[in-house]
């Protein structure tokens, strides 16, 4: 199975279809031994909670791969999450990048960055133009 196919499976099975059972198949045993992935201390328990939270916020969504590169055991994938699909509750579009290192066709390391600022602005959880306000030194306060 190609690394690109494994990355697509990560996004489709786990993220889009909310199927946490696939984690056991995709994560290398070294992840269970080190018990950390992308800063999560317990990925087998933490990723399903994160994925479920996103589904509760926006409903159905898709993840499209915009650019994918491979270098040895590593992949780098630029993606966009879109919720403009049938059954979505909120319309959002935010991009990110994920780097994965593979051993024996399983994910041994994962590092990701997601534009959560834009994501939460679009959900109305951050005010519009929050980034320029923060850069100007203003503080965001909630009533």
MODELLER restraints for C-alpha pairs under 7 A, 6 or more apart:
rsr = mdl.restraints
at = mdl.atoms
rsr.add(forms.Gaussian(group=physical.xy_distance, feature=features.Distance(at['CA:11:A'], at['CA:63:A']), mean=6.37, stdev=0.5))
rsr.add(forms.Gaussian(group=physical.xy_distance, feature=features.Distance(at['CA:13:A'], at['CA:19:A']), mean=5.57, stdev=0.5))
rsr.add(forms.Gaussian(group=physical.xy_distance, feature=features.Distance(at['CA:13:A'], at['CA:22:A']), mean=6.83, stdev=0.5))
rsr.add(forms.Gaussian(group=physical.xy_distance, feature=features.Distance(at['CA:14:A'], at['CA:20:A']), mean=5.63, stdev=0.5))
rsr.add(forms.Gaussian(group=physical.xy_distance, feature=features.Distance(at['CA:14:A'], at['CA:22:A']), mean=6.54, stdev=0.5))
rsr.add(forms.Gaussian(group=physical.xy_distance, feature=features.Distance(at['CA:15:A'], at['CA:51:A']), mean=6.00, stdev=0.5))
rsr.add(forms.Gaussian(group=physical.xy_distance, feature=features.Distance(at['CA:16:A'], at['CA:61:A']), mean=6.10, stdev=0.5))
rsr.add(forms.Gaussian(group=physical.xy_distance, feature=features.Distance(at['CA:16:A'], at['CA:62:A']), mean=5.82, stdev=0.5))
rsr.add(forms.Gaussian(group=physical.xy_distance, feature=features.Distance(at['CA:18:A'], at['CA:51:A']), mean=6.46, stdev=0.5))
rsr.add(forms.Gaussian(group=physical.xy_distance, feature=features.Distance(at['CA:18:A'], at['CA:52:A']), mean=6.88, stdev=0.5))
rsr.add(forms.Gaussian(group=physical.xy_distance, feature=features.Distance(at['CA:20:A'], at['CA:48:A']), mean=5.58, stdev=0.5))
rsr.add(forms.Gaussian(group=physical.xy_distance, feature=features.Distance(at['CA:23:A'], at['CA:44:A']), mean=6.77, stdev=0.5))
rsr.add(forms.Gaussian(group=physical.xy_distance, feature=features.Distance(at['CA:26:A'], at['CA:106:A']), mean=4.96, stdev=0.5))
rsr.add(forms.Gaussian(group=physical.xy_distance, feature=features.Distance(at['CA:26:A'], at['CA:107:A']), mean=5.94, stdev=0.5))
rsr.add(forms.Gaussian(group=physical.xy_distance, feature=features.Distance(at['CA:27:A'], at['CA:106:A']), mean=5.28, stdev=0.5))
rsr.add(forms.Gaussian(group=physical.xy_distance, feature=features.Distance(at['CA:27:A'], at['CA:107:A']), mean=4.82, stdev=0.5))
rsr.add(forms.Gaussian(group=physical.xy_distance, feature=features.Distance(at['CA:27:A'], at['CA:108:A']), mean=6.46, stdev=0.5))
rsr.add(forms.Gaussian(group=physical.xy_distance, feature=features.Distance(at['CA:28:A'], at['CA:103:A']), mean=6.89, stdev=0.5))
rsr.add(forms.Gaussian(group=physical.xy_distance, feature=features.Distance(at['CA:28:A'], at['CA:106:A']), mean=4.87, stdev=0.5))
rsr.add(forms.Gaussian(group=physical.xy_distance, feature=features.Distance(at['CA:28:A'], at['CA:107:A']), mean=5.38, stdev=0.5))
rsr.add(forms.Gaussian(group=physical.xy_distance, feature=features.Distance(at['CA:28:A'], at['CA:108:A']), mean=5.20, stdev=0.5))
rsr.add(forms.Gaussian(group=physical.xy_distance, feature=features.Distance(at['CA:30:A'], at['CA:108:A']), mean=6.39, stdev=0.5))
rsr.add(forms.Gaussian(group=physical.xy_distance, feature=features.Distance(at['CA:31:A'], at['CA:37:A']), mean=6.71, stdev=0.5))
rsr.add(forms.Gaussian(group=physical.xy_distance, feature=features.Distance(at['CA:31:A'], at['CA:108:A']), mean=5.89, stdev=0.5))
rsr.add(forms.Gaussian(group=physical.xy_distance, feature=features.Distance(at['CA:35:A'], at['CA:41:A']), mean=5.85, stdev=0.5))
rsr.add(forms.Gaussian(group=physical.xy_distance, feature=features.Distance(at['CA:35:A'], at['CA:42:A']), mean=5.45, stdev=0.5))
rsr.add(forms.Gaussian(group=physical.xy_distance, feature=features.Distance(at['CA:35:A'], at['CA:43:A']), mean=6.93, stdev=0.5))
rsr.add(forms.Gaussian(group=physical.xy_distance, feature=features.Distance(at['CA:36:A'], at['CA:42:A']), mean=5.77, stdev=0.5))
rsr.add(forms.Gaussian(group=physical.xy_distance, feature=features.Distance(at['CA:36:A'], at['CA:43:A']), mean=6.22, stdev=0.5))
rsr.add(forms.Gaussian(group=physical.xy_distance, feature=features.Distance(at['CA:37:A'], at['CA:43:A']), mean=5.88, stdev=0.5))
rsr.add(forms.Gaussian(group=physical.xy_distance, feature=features.Distance(at['CA:37:A'], at['CA:109:A']), mean=6.32, stdev=0.5))
rsr.add(forms.Gaussian(group=physical.xy_distance, feature=features.Distance(at['CA:37:A'], at['CA:110:A']), mean=5.98, stdev=0.5))
rsr.add(forms.Gaussian(group=physical.xy_distance, feature=features.Distance(at['CA:38:A'], at['CA:110:A']), mean=5.32, stdev=0.5))
rsr.add(forms.Gaussian(group=physical.xy_distance, feature=features.Distance(at['CA:38:A'], at['CA:111:A']), mean=4.98, stdev=0.5))
rsr.add(forms.Gaussian(group=physical.xy_distance, feature=features.Distance(at['CA:38:A'], at['CA:112:A']), mean=6.67, stdev=0.5))
rsr.add(forms.Gaussian(group=physical.xy_distance, feature=features.Distance(at['CA:40:A'], at['CA:46:A']), mean=6.60, stdev=0.5))
rsr.add(forms.Gaussian(group=physical.xy_distance, feature=features.Distance(at['CA:58:A'], at['CA:83:A']), mean=6.69, stdev=0.5))
rsr.add(forms.Gaussian(group=physical.xy_distance, feature=features.Distance(at['CA:58:A'], at['CA:88:A']), mean=5.94, stdev=0.5))
rsr.add(forms.Gaussian(group=physical.xy_distance, feature=features.Distance(at['CA:58:A'], at['CA:89:A']), mean=5.08, stdev=0.5))
rsr.add(forms.Gaussian(group=physical.xy_distance, feature=features.Distance(at['CA:58:A'], at['CA:90:A']), mean=4.80, stdev=0.5))
rsr.add(forms.Gaussian(group=physical.xy_distance, feature=features.Distance(at['CA:59:A'], at['CA:87:A']), mean=6.60, stdev=0.5))
rsr.add(forms.Gaussian(group=physical.xy_distance, feature=features.Distance(at['CA:59:A'], at['CA:88:A']), mean=4.49, stdev=0.5))
rsr.add(forms.Gaussian(group=physical.xy_distance, feature=features.Distance(at['CA:59:A'], at['CA:89:A']), mean=5.14, stdev=0.5))
rsr.add(forms.Gaussian(group=physical.xy_distance, feature=features.Distance(at['CA:60:A'], at['CA:83:A']), mean=6.10, stdev=0.5))
rsr.add(forms.Gaussian(group=physical.xy_distance, feature=features.Distance(at['CA:60:A'], at['CA:85:A']), mean=6.53, stdev=0.5))
rsr.add(forms.Gaussian(group=physical.xy_distance, feature=features.Distance(at['CA:60:A'], at['CA:87:A']), mean=5.80, stdev=0.5))
rsr.add(forms.Gaussian(group=physical.xy_distance, feature=features.Distance(at['CA:60:A'], at['CA:88:A']), mean=4.63, stdev=0.5))
rsr.add(forms.Gaussian(group=physical.xy_distance, feature=features.Distance(at['CA:61:A'], at['CA:81:A']), mean=6.85, stdev=0.5))
rsr.add(forms.Gaussian(group=physical.xy_distance, feature=features.Distance(at['CA:61:A'], at['CA:82:A']), mean=5.51, stdev=0.5))
rsr.add(forms.Gaussian(group=physical.xy_distance, feature=features.Distance(at['CA:61:A'], at['CA:83:A']), mean=4.04, stdev=0.5))
rsr.add(forms.Gaussian(group=physical.xy_distance, feature=features.Distance(at['CA:61:A'], at['CA:84:A']), mean=6.83, stdev=0.5))
rsr.add(forms.Gaussian(group=physical.xy_distance, feature=features.Distance(at['CA:61:A'], at['CA:85:A']), mean=6.04, stdev=0.5))
rsr.add(forms.Gaussian(group=physical.xy_distance, feature=features.Distance(at['CA:61:A'], at['CA:88:A']), mean=6.59, stdev=0.5))
rsr.add(forms.Gaussian(group=physical.xy_distance, feature=features.Distance(at['CA:62:A'], at['CA:81:A']), mean=5.78, stdev=0.5))
rsr.add(forms.Gaussian(group=physical.xy_distance, feature=features.Distance(at['CA:62:A'], at['CA:82:A']), mean=5.35, stdev=0.5))
rsr.add(forms.Gaussian(group=physical.xy_distance, feature=features.Distance(at['CA:62:A'], at['CA:83:A']), mean=6.24, stdev=0.5))
rsr.add(forms.Gaussian(group=physical.xy_distance, feature=features.Distance(at['CA:63:A'], at['CA:79:A']), mean=6.61, stdev=0.5))
rsr.add(forms.Gaussian(group=physical.xy_distance, feature=features.Distance(at['CA:63:A'], at['CA:80:A']), mean=5.65, stdev=0.5))
rsr.add(forms.Gaussian(group=physical.xy_distance, feature=features.Distance(at['CA:63:A'], at['CA:81:A']), mean=4.48, stdev=0.5))
rsr.add(forms.Gaussian(group=physical.xy_distance, feature=features.Distance(at['CA:63:A'], at['CA:82:A']), mean=6.32, stdev=0.5))
rsr.add(forms.Gaussian(group=physical.xy_distance, feature=features.Distance(at['CA:64:A'], at['CA:79:A']), mean=5.54, stdev=0.5))
rsr.add(forms.Gaussian(group=physical.xy_distance, feature=features.Distance(at['CA:64:A'], at['CA:80:A']), mean=5.39, stdev=0.5))
rsr.add(forms.Gaussian(group=physical.xy_distance, feature=features.Distance(at['CA:64:A'], at['CA:81:A']), mean=6.54, stdev=0.5))
rsr.add(forms.Gaussian(group=physical.xy_distance, feature=features.Distance(at['CA:65:A'], at['CA:77:A']), mean=6.83, stdev=0.5))
rsr.add(forms.Gaussian(group=physical.xy_distance, feature=features.Distance(at['CA:65:A'], at['CA:78:A']), mean=6.12, stdev=0.5))
rsr.add(forms.Gaussian(group=physical.xy_distance, feature=features.Distance(at['CA:65:A'], at['CA:79:A']), mean=4.45, stdev=0.5))
rsr.add(forms.Gaussian(group=physical.xy_distance, feature=features.Distance(at['CA:65:A'], at['CA:80:A']), mean=6.67, stdev=0.5))
rsr.add(forms.Gaussian(group=physical.xy_distance, feature=features.Distance(at['CA:66:A'], at['CA:78:A']), mean=5.56, stdev=0.5))
rsr.add(forms.Gaussian(group=physical.xy_distance, feature=features.Distance(at['CA:66:A'], at['CA:79:A']), mean=5.25, stdev=0.5))
rsr.add(forms.Gaussian(group=physical.xy_distance, feature=features.Distance(at['CA:67:A'], at['CA:77:A']), mean=5.71, stdev=0.5))
rsr.add(forms.Gaussian(group=physical.xy_distance, feature=features.Distance(at['CA:67:A'], at['CA:78:A']), mean=5.07, stdev=0.5))
rsr.add(forms.Gaussian(group=physical.xy_distance, feature=features.Distance(at['CA:68:A'], at['CA:76:A']), mean=5.76, stdev=0.5))
rsr.add(forms.Gaussian(group=physical.xy_distance, feature=features.Distance(at['CA:68:A'], at['CA:77:A']), mean=4.40, stdev=0.5))
rsr.add(forms.Gaussian(group=physical.xy_distance, feature=features.Distance(at['CA:68:A'], at['CA:78:A']), mean=6.38, stdev=0.5))
rsr.add(forms.Gaussian(group=physical.xy_distance, feature=features.Distance(at['CA:69:A'], at['CA:75:A']), mean=5.60, stdev=0.5))
rsr.add(forms.Gaussian(group=physical.xy_distance, feature=features.Distance(at['CA:69:A'], at['CA:76:A']), mean=5.22, stdev=0.5))
rsr.add(forms.Gaussian(group=physical.xy_distance, feature=features.Distance(at['CA:69:A'], at['CA:77:A']), mean=6.46, stdev=0.5))
rsr.add(forms.Gaussian(group=physical.xy_distance, feature=features.Distance(at['CA:70:A'], at['CA:76:A']), mean=6.39, stdev=0.5))
rsr.add(forms.Gaussian(group=physical.xy_distance, feature=features.Distance(at['CA:73:A'], at['CA:101:A']), mean=5.31, stdev=0.5))
rsr.add(forms.Gaussian(group=physical.xy_distance, feature=features.Distance(at['CA:73:A'], at['CA:102:A']), mean=5.26, stdev=0.5))
rsr.add(forms.Gaussian(group=physical.xy_distance, feature=features.Distance(at['CA:74:A'], at['CA:99:A']), mean=6.84, stdev=0.5))
rsr.add(forms.Gaussian(group=physical.xy_distance, feature=features.Distance(at['CA:74:A'], at['CA:100:A']), mean=5.52, stdev=0.5))
rsr.add(forms.Gaussian(group=physical.xy_distance, feature=features.Distance(at['CA:74:A'], at['CA:101:A']), mean=4.34, stdev=0.5))
rsr.add(forms.Gaussian(group=physical.xy_distance, feature=features.Distance(at['CA:74:A'], at['CA:102:A']), mean=6.42, stdev=0.5))
rsr.add(forms.Gaussian(group=physical.xy_distance, feature=features.Distance(at['CA:75:A'], at['CA:99:A']), mean=5.46, stdev=0.5))
rsr.add(forms.Gaussian(group=physical.xy_distance, feature=features.Distance(at['CA:75:A'], at['CA:100:A']), mean=5.25, stdev=0.5))
rsr.add(forms.Gaussian(group=physical.xy_distance, feature=features.Distance(at['CA:75:A'], at['CA:101:A']), mean=6.48, stdev=0.5))
rsr.add(forms.Gaussian(group=physical.xy_distance, feature=features.Distance(at['CA:76:A'], at['CA:98:A']), mean=5.82, stdev=0.5))
rsr.add(forms.Gaussian(group=physical.xy_distance, feature=features.Distance(at['CA:76:A'], at['CA:99:A']), mean=4.42, stdev=0.5))
rsr.add(forms.Gaussian(group=physical.xy_distance, feature=features.Distance(at['CA:76:A'], at['CA:100:A']), mean=6.65, stdev=0.5))
rsr.add(forms.Gaussian(group=physical.xy_distance, feature=features.Distance(at['CA:77:A'], at['CA:97:A']), mean=5.50, stdev=0.5))
rsr.add(forms.Gaussian(group=physical.xy_distance, feature=features.Distance(at['CA:77:A'], at['CA:98:A']), mean=5.32, stdev=0.5))
rsr.add(forms.Gaussian(group=physical.xy_distance, feature=features.Distance(at['CA:77:A'], at['CA:99:A']), mean=6.38, stdev=0.5))
rsr.add(forms.Gaussian(group=physical.xy_distance, feature=features.Distance(at['CA:78:A'], at['CA:96:A']), mean=5.90, stdev=0.5))
rsr.add(forms.Gaussian(group=physical.xy_distance, feature=features.Distance(at['CA:78:A'], at['CA:97:A']), mean=4.41, stdev=0.5))
rsr.add(forms.Gaussian(group=physical.xy_distance, feature=features.Distance(at['CA:78:A'], at['CA:98:A']), mean=6.67, stdev=0.5))
rsr.add(forms.Gaussian(group=physical.xy_distance, feature=features.Distance(at['CA:79:A'], at['CA:95:A']), mean=5.56, stdev=0.5))
rsr.add(forms.Gaussian(group=physical.xy_distance, feature=features.Distance(at['CA:79:A'], at['CA:96:A']), mean=5.47, stdev=0.5))
rsr.add(forms.Gaussian(group=physical.xy_distance, feature=features.Distance(at['CA:79:A'], at['CA:97:A']), mean=6.06, stdev=0.5))
rsr.add(forms.Gaussian(group=physical.xy_distance, feature=features.Distance(at['CA:80:A'], at['CA:93:A']), mean=6.71, stdev=0.5))
rsr.add(forms.Gaussian(group=physical.xy_distance, feature=features.Distance(at['CA:80:A'], at['CA:94:A']), mean=5.60, stdev=0.5))
rsr.add(forms.Gaussian(group=physical.xy_distance, feature=features.Distance(at['CA:80:A'], at['CA:95:A']), mean=4.04, stdev=0.5))
rsr.add(forms.Gaussian(group=physical.xy_distance, feature=features.Distance(at['CA:80:A'], at['CA:96:A']), mean=6.29, stdev=0.5))
rsr.add(forms.Gaussian(group=physical.xy_distance, feature=features.Distance(at['CA:81:A'], at['CA:93:A']), mean=5.56, stdev=0.5))
rsr.add(forms.Gaussian(group=physical.xy_distance, feature=features.Distance(at['CA:81:A'], at['CA:94:A']), mean=5.46, stdev=0.5))
rsr.add(forms.Gaussian(group=physical.xy_distance, feature=features.Distance(at['CA:81:A'], at['CA:95:A']), mean=6.02, stdev=0.5))
rsr.add(forms.Gaussian(group=physical.xy_distance, feature=features.Distance(at['CA:82:A'], at['CA:92:A']), mean=5.71, stdev=0.5))
rsr.add(forms.Gaussian(group=physical.xy_distance, feature=features.Distance(at['CA:82:A'], at['CA:93:A']), mean=4.51, stdev=0.5))
rsr.add(forms.Gaussian(group=physical.xy_distance, feature=features.Distance(at['CA:82:A'], at['CA:94:A']), mean=6.86, stdev=0.5))
rsr.add(forms.Gaussian(group=physical.xy_distance, feature=features.Distance(at['CA:83:A'], at['CA:90:A']), mean=6.66, stdev=0.5))
rsr.add(forms.Gaussian(group=physical.xy_distance, feature=features.Distance(at['CA:83:A'], at['CA:91:A']), mean=5.20, stdev=0.5))
rsr.add(forms.Gaussian(group=physical.xy_distance, feature=features.Distance(at['CA:83:A'], at['CA:92:A']), mean=5.41, stdev=0.5))
rsr.add(forms.Gaussian(group=physical.xy_distance, feature=features.Distance(at['CA:83:A'], at['CA:93:A']), mean=6.67, stdev=0.5))
rsr.add(forms.Gaussian(group=physical.xy_distance, feature=features.Distance(at['CA:84:A'], at['CA:91:A']), mean=5.39, stdev=0.5))
rsr.add(forms.Gaussian(group=physical.xy_distance, feature=features.Distance(at['CA:90:A'], at['CA:123:A']), mean=6.92, stdev=0.5))
rsr.add(forms.Gaussian(group=physical.xy_distance, feature=features.Distance(at['CA:92:A'], at['CA:119:A']), mean=6.50, stdev=0.5))
rsr.add(forms.Gaussian(group=physical.xy_distance, feature=features.Distance(at['CA:92:A'], at['CA:122:A']), mean=5.87, stdev=0.5))
rsr.add(forms.Gaussian(group=physical.xy_distance, feature=features.Distance(at['CA:93:A'], at['CA:119:A']), mean=6.90, stdev=0.5))
rsr.add(forms.Gaussian(group=physical.xy_distance, feature=features.Distance(at['CA:94:A'], at['CA:115:A']), mean=5.88, stdev=0.5))
rsr.add(forms.Gaussian(group=physical.xy_distance, feature=features.Distance(at['CA:94:A'], at['CA:118:A']), mean=6.30, stdev=0.5))
rsr.add(forms.Gaussian(group=physical.xy_distance, feature=features.Distance(at['CA:94:A'], at['CA:119:A']), mean=5.63, stdev=0.5))
rsr.add(forms.Gaussian(group=physical.xy_distance, feature=features.Distance(at['CA:95:A'], at['CA:114:A']), mean=6.09, stdev=0.5))
rsr.add(forms.Gaussian(group=physical.xy_distance, feature=features.Distance(at['CA:95:A'], at['CA:115:A']), mean=5.79, stdev=0.5))
rsr.add(forms.Gaussian(group=physical.xy_distance, feature=features.Distance(at['CA:96:A'], at['CA:113:A']), mean=5.43, stdev=0.5))
rsr.add(forms.Gaussian(group=physical.xy_distance, feature=features.Distance(at['CA:96:A'], at['CA:114:A']), mean=4.07, stdev=0.5))
rsr.add(forms.Gaussian(group=physical.xy_distance, feature=features.Distance(at['CA:96:A'], at['CA:115:A']), mean=5.88, stdev=0.5))
rsr.add(forms.Gaussian(group=physical.xy_distance, feature=features.Distance(at['CA:97:A'], at['CA:112:A']), mean=5.64, stdev=0.5))
rsr.add(forms.Gaussian(group=physical.xy_distance, feature=features.Distance(at['CA:97:A'], at['CA:113:A']), mean=5.42, stdev=0.5))
rsr.add(forms.Gaussian(group=physical.xy_distance, feature=features.Distance(at['CA:97:A'], at['CA:114:A']), mean=6.49, stdev=0.5))
rsr.add(forms.Gaussian(group=physical.xy_distance, feature=features.Distance(at['CA:98:A'], at['CA:110:A']), mean=6.97, stdev=0.5))
rsr.add(forms.Gaussian(group=physical.xy_distance, feature=features.Distance(at['CA:98:A'], at['CA:111:A']), mean=5.69, stdev=0.5))
rsr.add(forms.Gaussian(group=physical.xy_distance, feature=features.Distance(at['CA:98:A'], at['CA:112:A']), mean=4.15, stdev=0.5))
rsr.add(forms.Gaussian(group=physical.xy_distance, feature=features.Distance(at['CA:98:A'], at['CA:113:A']), mean=6.45, stdev=0.5))
rsr.add(forms.Gaussian(group=physical.xy_distance, feature=features.Distance(at['CA:99:A'], at['CA:110:A']), mean=5.64, stdev=0.5))
rsr.add(forms.Gaussian(group=physical.xy_distance, feature=features.Distance(at['CA:99:A'], at['CA:111:A']), mean=5.14, stdev=0.5))
rsr.add(forms.Gaussian(group=physical.xy_distance, feature=features.Distance(at['CA:99:A'], at['CA:112:A']), mean=6.18, stdev=0.5))
rsr.add(forms.Gaussian(group=physical.xy_distance, feature=features.Distance(at['CA:100:A'], at['CA:107:A']), mean=6.42, stdev=0.5))
rsr.add(forms.Gaussian(group=physical.xy_distance, feature=features.Distance(at['CA:100:A'], at['CA:109:A']), mean=5.52, stdev=0.5))
rsr.add(forms.Gaussian(group=physical.xy_distance, feature=features.Distance(at['CA:100:A'], at['CA:110:A']), mean=4.46, stdev=0.5))
rsr.add(forms.Gaussian(group=physical.xy_distance, feature=features.Distance(at['CA:100:A'], at['CA:111:A']), mean=6.51, stdev=0.5))
rsr.add(forms.Gaussian(group=physical.xy_distance, feature=features.Distance(at['CA:101:A'], at['CA:107:A']), mean=5.89, stdev=0.5))
rsr.add(forms.Gaussian(group=physical.xy_distance, feature=features.Distance(at['CA:101:A'], at['CA:108:A']), mean=5.52, stdev=0.5))
rsr.add(forms.Gaussian(group=physical.xy_distance, feature=features.Distance(at['CA:101:A'], at['CA:109:A']), mean=4.95, stdev=0.5))
rsr.add(forms.Gaussian(group=physical.xy_distance, feature=features.Distance(at['CA:101:A'], at['CA:110:A']), mean=6.49, stdev=0.5))
rsr.add(forms.Gaussian(group=physical.xy_distance, feature=features.Distance(at['CA:102:A'], at['CA:108:A']), mean=5.31, stdev=0.5))
rsr.add(forms.Gaussian(group=physical.xy_distance, feature=features.Distance(at['CA:120:A'], at['CA:126:A']), mean=5.68, stdev=0.5))
rsr.add(forms.Gaussian(group=physical.xy_distance, feature=features.Distance(at['CA:121:A'], at['CA:127:A']), mean=5.94, stdev=0.5))
rsr.add(forms.Gaussian(group=physical.xy_distance, feature=features.Distance(at['CA:121:A'], at['CA:128:A']), mean=5.90, stdev=0.5))
